[in-house]
Amino acid sequence: MADPSVRYTRFAPPPVARDLVEHLWVARHHAGASTREVLLPDGHGLVVVASGEPGLRIDPLTGLSTPDGSGVSGLATRAVVREQTGPAVRLGAQLDPLALARLSPGSLAVDRREPLGLLLPDVVEATVRAALDAGRDADAARLLGEALGAARRPATEDPTIALLAPALRVAVEERGIITTADLARRADLALGRLDRWFVVHTGVQPTVYLAAVRFSAFVRDAIGRGPAQSQDVLHTIRWYSQANYPPREVERFTGLAPNELRRLERGIADVLGAPA
């Protein structure tokens, strides 16, 4: 269910960034509104330029919160609740799973937010933010996409990134519901190379990546695309947990063991102040 206090617009990447950026989006949070969404661990990195009141990222398993503004996020392996309590606008570029390996090898930030300067000069953030503040969302999206495309240096890229790319495509196409052995066969890679290149170029092992993709696909089936409102995610997890599927089927479909799914459910409920 869409939150009427947030206006969400999606943009295609400019041609120069099409193999780095899957899509761009702008979320405008109105004054006087408080929103919570779940940032899903969908196997993609994210670049954000934000203006206005900073939000908070809340770990539903630990309750720890950190400020959330502009920055670069590497692949995520777990869901995080994002809270916004003031007026703000955010522009996000959802990256191709291997974009960070191409743009900044050796600087992968798994489950962390890094400064935007990791990828882009400060002047880019200032220019993009000015466009957002002026209400020129399409221009801001184009500027960010073009800056990311310009930051790429193809001549210095590790050639094994291109060899790993088919495995990432298969993992997403199969919604994470595939064994690592089958993934290696589909991508025409030896299993040892698949494991090694996954860690080098994504920062996680193939099994971890596949589990994250499964969880995101499981949630998206129920709520659709766009911001994942916390109440909708909580309802989805509770509905599935109460169905009492066999433990092996739960992990195969959601990427989480039954006890992990219940812990996440309780954590999100605690953040929302919802009854157990």
C-alpha positions in Angstrom: 0.0 0.0 0.0 1.5 3.4 -1.0 2.0 6.0 1.6 0.2 9.2 0.6 2.7 11.3 2.5 5.5 10.2 0.2 5.6 11.0 -3.6 7.7 8.4 -5.4 8.9 8.8 -9.0 11.0 6.4 -11.0 13.4 7.3 -13.8 15.3 5.3 -16.4 19.1 5.7 -16.3 20.8 7.8 -19.0 22.5 5.8 -21.7 26.0 6.3 -20.3 25.0 4.5 -17.0 22.8 1.7 -18.2 25.2 -1.1 -17.3 25.9 0.5 -13.9 22.4 1.8 -12.8 19.2 -0.3 -13.0 16.9 2.7 -12.3 16.8 5.9 -10.4 14.0 7.2 -8.1 13.0 10.3 -6.2 11.1 10.1 -2.9 9.6 13.4 -1.5 8.5 13.3 2.1 6.0 15.9 3.1 6.3 18.2 6.1 4.5 17.0 9.2 4.5 13.3 8.1 6.3 10.4 9.8 7.1 7.4 7.6 8.8 4.0 8.1 9.9 1.8 5.3 12.0 -1.4 5.1 15.1 -1.3 3.1 15.2 -4.7 1.5 18.4 -6.7 1.1 17.9 -7.3 -2.7 21.5 -7.8 -3.8 22.0 -4.3 -5.2 24.1 -1.3 -4.1 22.6 2.1 -3.7 23.7 5.7 -4.2 21.6 8.4 -2.4 21.7 12.2 -2.5 19.4 13.6 0.2 18.3 17.1 1.1 16.2 18.2 4.1 15.7 16.5 7.4 17.9 13.4 7.8 16.3 10.1 8.4 17.3 7.2 10.6 18.2 3.6 9.8 17.0 1.2 12.5 18.3 -2.3 12.8 15.2 -4.3 13.8 17.3 -7.1 15.3 19.4 -4.9 17.6 17.3 -1.7 17.9 20.4 0.4 17.1 19.8 3.5 14.9 22.1 5.6 12.8 21.6 8.8 10.8 20.7 8.3 7.1 21.4 10.9 4.5 23.5 11.0 1.4 25.9 8.2 0.8 26.8 4.9 -0.9 25.5 1.6 0.3 27.0 -1.7 -0.7 25.1 -5.0 -0.9 22.8 -5.5 2.1 22.4 -9.0 3.7 19.5 -8.0 6.1 16.5 -5.8 6.3 16.7 -2.4 7.9 13.9 0.0 8.9 14.2 3.6 7.7 12.3 6.3 9.6 11.7 9.8 8.2 10.1 12.4 10.5 10.6 15.6 8.7 10.3 17.1 5.2 13.0 15.7 2.8 13.7 14.7 -0.7 15.9 11.8 -1.6 17.3 10.7 -5.0 18.5 7.1 -5.2 20.3 5.2 -7.9 19.8 1.5 -7.6 23.1 0.0 -8.9 23.7 -3.1 -10.9 25.0 -5.8 -8.4 28.6 -5.4 -9.9 28.6 -1.6 -10.2 30.6 -1.0 -7.1 33.2 -3.5 -8.2 33.5 -1.6 -11.5 33.5 1.9 -9.9 35.4 1.4 -6.7 37.1 -2.0 -6.5 38.2 -2.9 -3.0 35.8 -0.4 -1.3 32.7 -2.6 -1.0 30.6 -1.6 1.9 28.5 -4.6 2.8 25.7 -3.7 5.2 27.1 -0.2 5.6 26.6 3.4 4.4 29.8 5.1 3.2 30.3 8.8 2.2 29.3 9.8 -1.3 32.8 10.9 -1.9 33.8 7.2 -2.2 32.5 7.4 -5.8 31.8 11.0 -6.8 33.3 14.5 -6.3 31.6 16.8 -3.8 30.5 19.2 -6.6 28.3 16.4 -8.0 26.4 16.1 -4.7 26.0 19.9 -4.6 24.7 20.1 -8.2 22.3 17.2 -7.8 21.0 18.5 -4.5 20.4 22.0 -6.0 18.3 20.4 -8.8 16.3 18.5 -6.2 15.7 21.6 -4.1 14.5 23.4 -7.2 12.0 20.6 -7.9 13.8 19.4 -11.1 13.7 15.7 -10.2 14.3 14.4 -13.8 17.3 16.7 -14.2 18.7 15.6 -10.8 18.3 11.9 -11.8 20.0 12.5 -15.1 22.9 14.4 -13.5 23.5 11.6 -10.9 23.3 8.9 -13.6 25.7 10.7 -15.9 28.2 11.3 -13.0 28.2 7.6 -12.2 28.7 6.7 -15.8 31.6 9.2 -16.1 33.2 7.7 -13.0 33.7 4.4 -14.7 37.2 3.5 -16.0 36.7 0.4 -18.3 40.3 0.1 -19.2 41.3 -0.7 -15.6 38.4 -3.1 -14.8 39.2 -6.6 -13.5 38.2 -8.9 -16.5 36.7 -11.4 -14.0 33.8 -9.0 -13.3 32.4 -9.6 -16.8 32.8 -13.3 -16.3 30.9 -13.2 -13.0 28.1 -11.0 -14.4 26.0 -13.9 -15.9 25.9 -15.6 -12.5 24.4 -12.4 -11.0 21.8 -12.2 -13.8 20.8 -15.8 -13.3 20.5 -15.3 -9.5 18.1 -12.4 -10.0 16.1 -14.1 -12.8 15.7 -17.2 -10.6 14.7 -15.0 -7.6 17.5 -16.6 -5.6 15.8 -20.0 -5.7 18.8 -21.9 -7.1 21.7 -23.8 -5.7 25.2 -22.5 -6.0 26.1 -25.6 -8.0 23.3 -25.0 -10.5 24.2 -21.3 -10.6 27.8 -22.1 -11.5 26.6 -24.5 -14.3 24.2 -21.9 -15.7 26.9 -19.2 -15.7 29.5 -21.7 -17.1 31.9 -21.2 -14.1 33.7 -23.7 -12.0 32.2 -23.7 -8.5 35.5 -22.6 -6.9 35.8 -19.6 -9.2 32.1 -18.7 -8.5 32.8 -18.6 -4.8 36.0 -16.7 -5.0 34.8 -14.1 -7.5 31.6 -13.5 -5.6 33.5 -12.7 -2.4 36.0 -10.4 -4.3 33.4 -8.5 -6.4 30.3 -8.4 -4.2 31.8 -8.8 -0.7 29.6 -11.8 0.1 29.5 -15.5 -0.6 27.0 -16.8 -3.2 24.7 -18.4 -0.6 24.4 -15.1 1.3 23.6 -13.3 -1.9 21.0 -15.8 -3.0 19.3 -15.6 0.5 19.1 -11.8 0.2 17.5 -12.0 -3.2 15.0 -14.6 -2.0 13.8 -12.5 0.8 13.4 -9.4 -1.3 11.5 -11.4 -4.0 9.3 -12.9 -1.3 8.3 -9.4 0.1 7.9 -7.8 -3.4 5.5 -10.5 -4.4 3.2 -9.3 -1.7 3.7 -5.5 -1.7 4.9 -4.6 -5.2 7.7 -2.2 -6.1 8.4 1.2 -4.5 9.0 2.0 -0.9 8.4 -1.0 1.3 6.2 0.3 4.1 7.0 -1.4 7.4 3.4 -2.3 8.2 3.1 -4.0 4.8 6.3 -6.0 5.4 5.3 -7.0 8.9 1.9 -8.2 7.6 3.6 -10.2 4.9 6.0 -11.9 7.3 3.3 -12.6 9.9 1.0 -14.1 7.3 3.7 -16.4 6.0 4.9 -17.4 9.5 1.4 -18.3 10.6 0.9 -20.6 7.6 3.3 -23.1 9.3 5.2 -24.2 6.2 7.9 -26.9 6.7 11.2 -25.3 7.9 13.1 -26.3 4.8 10.4 -24.7 2.6 10.5 -21.5 4.6 14.2 -21.0 4.1 14.1 -22.0 0.5 11.4 -19.5 -0.3 12.2 -16.5 2.0 16.0 -16.9 2.5 15.6 -17.0 6.2 15.2 -20.0 8.6 11.9 -19.9 10.5 13.5 -18.7 13.7 15.3 -15.9 11.8 12.0 -14.9 10.1 10.2 -14.7 13.5 13.1 -12.6 15.0 12.8 -10.2 12.1 9.0 -10.1 12.6 9.4 -9.3 16.3 12.1 -6.7 15.6 9.9 -4.8 13.1 7.0 -5.0 15.4 9.1 -3.5 18.2 10.2 -0.6 16.0 6.6 0.1 15.0 5.2 -0.4 18.5 2.9 -3.0 17.1 1.5 -5.8 19.3 3.3 -9.1 19.1 
